Amino acid sequence: MPIIAKPHLTAPSLNIDVITVQDPYMIPGRPMESAPGHKMYSSKNGKAVVIICNQNIKPYIKLQSENIITVALNIGNKIINISSVYFASHDHIDNLITKFLNYGFNRRIDLVTGDFNCRS
């Protein structure tokens, strides 16, 4: 299995604190391996994942829906929201994005990563 299939093995060598993954199925029907020693959070459908590699970071779940996981990180005097999003190509993305944007991430630092499967 390629090393990219096991991001938690690569993270320490690259000094990575946080990893986001969308549609984490390297082998059809089999999800990405769990990350031993790391904190791993996923959306309810398991297709959006946030992995916290740095054990000094204390995360908490801010939002967990079918398609989205948002983890808040307290770093110094700042709160950083890391969101991993996965929308399937058949999803009605407009309604889902509107609901996400209305969640209320006021006055925070927000990083949104995702596979939106957008069509034009």
C-alpha positions as CSV (number, residue, x, y, z in Angstrom):
1,M,0.0,0.0,0.0
2,P,1.5,3.4,-0.9
3,I,2.6,5.6,2.0
4,I,-0.1,8.2,1.0
5,A,-2.7,5.7,2.1
6,K,-1.3,6.0,5.6
7,P,-0.9,9.8,6.2
8,H,-0.4,9.3,9.9
9,L,2.9,7.5,9.1
10,T,4.1,10.4,6.9
11,A,3.0,13.3,9.3
12,P,5.8,13.0,11.9
13,S,8.6,13.0,9.3
14,L,7.2,16.1,7.7
15,N,6.3,17.8,11.0
16,I,2.6,18.0,10.1
17,D,0.1,19.0,12.8
18,V,-3.2,18.5,11.0
19,I,-4.3,16.4,8.0
20,T,-7.7,16.6,6.3
21,V,-8.9,13.7,4.0
22,Q,-11.9,13.4,1.8
23,D,-13.4,10.1,0.5
24,P,-10.7,8.1,2.4
25,Y,-11.2,4.8,0.6
26,M,-7.9,3.6,-0.9
27,I,-9.4,0.2,-1.6
28,P,-13.1,0.1,-2.6
29,G,-15.3,-0.5,0.4
30,R,-12.4,-0.3,2.9
31,P,-11.8,3.0,4.8
32,M,-8.4,4.5,5.5
33,E,-6.7,2.9,8.5
34,S,-7.2,4.6,11.8
35,A,-4.3,6.8,13.0
36,P,-2.7,5.2,16.1
37,G,-1.6,7.9,18.5
38,H,-3.5,10.6,16.6
39,K,-6.9,12.0,17.2
40,M,-9.2,11.3,14.2
41,Y,-12.6,12.9,13.7
42,S,-15.0,12.2,10.8
43,S,-18.3,13.3,9.3
44,K,-21.3,11.0,10.0
45,N,-20.8,9.3,6.6
46,G,-17.1,8.8,7.2
47,K,-16.1,10.5,4.0
48,A,-14.7,13.7,5.5
49,V,-11.9,13.3,8.1
50,V,-9.7,15.5,10.2
51,I,-6.6,13.9,11.8
52,I,-4.8,15.8,14.6
53,C,-1.2,14.6,14.6
54,N,0.2,17.0,17.2
55,Q,-0.6,15.7,20.6
56,N,-0.1,19.2,22.1
57,I,-3.2,20.5,20.2
58,K,-6.4,20.0,22.1
59,P,-9.3,19.8,19.6
60,Y,-13.0,19.6,20.1
61,I,-15.8,18.9,17.6
62,K,-17.6,22.1,16.6
63,L,-19.8,20.7,13.9
64,Q,-20.5,17.1,12.7
65,S,-23.0,16.4,10.0
66,E,-23.5,13.8,7.3
67,N,-21.0,15.5,5.0
68,I,-18.9,17.8,7.2
69,I,-16.6,17.6,10.2
70,T,-15.4,20.8,11.8
71,V,-12.8,20.6,14.6
72,A,-11.9,23.7,16.6
73,L,-8.3,24.1,17.8
74,N,-7.3,26.4,20.7
75,I,-3.8,27.6,19.8
76,G,-2.5,30.3,22.0
77,N,-5.2,32.9,22.2
78,K,-6.7,32.0,18.8
79,I,-9.4,29.5,17.9
80,I,-8.9,27.9,14.5
81,N,-11.7,25.9,12.9
82,I,-10.6,23.2,10.5
83,S,-13.4,21.8,8.3
84,S,-13.2,18.7,6.1
85,V,-16.1,18.5,3.6
86,Y,-17.2,15.8,1.2
87,F,-20.2,16.2,-1.2
88,A,-21.0,13.4,-3.6
89,S,-21.6,14.4,-7.2
90,H,-25.4,13.6,-6.8
91,D,-25.8,15.8,-3.7
92,H,-27.7,19.1,-3.9
93,I,-24.7,21.1,-3.0
94,D,-26.3,24.6,-2.9
95,N,-28.5,23.8,0.1
96,L,-25.7,21.9,1.9
97,I,-23.2,24.8,1.5
98,T,-25.8,27.4,2.6
99,K,-26.5,25.4,5.7
100,F,-22.7,25.1,6.4
101,L,-22.1,28.8,5.8
102,N,-25.0,29.8,8.1
103,Y,-23.5,27.7,11.0
104,G,-21.8,30.9,12.4
105,F,-18.0,30.8,12.5
106,N,-17.8,34.5,13.5
107,R,-14.5,36.0,14.4
108,R,-12.5,32.9,14.1
109,I,-9.9,31.7,11.7
110,D,-11.5,29.1,9.4
111,L,-9.9,26.7,7.1
112,V,-12.2,24.7,4.8
113,T,-10.9,21.8,2.8
114,G,-13.0,19.5,0.7
115,D,-14.0,17.5,-2.2
116,F,-17.1,19.4,-3.5
117,N,-17.6,17.4,-6.7
118,C,-18.9,20.6,-8.3
119,R,-20.4,20.6,-11.8
120,S,-20.5,23.6,-14.0
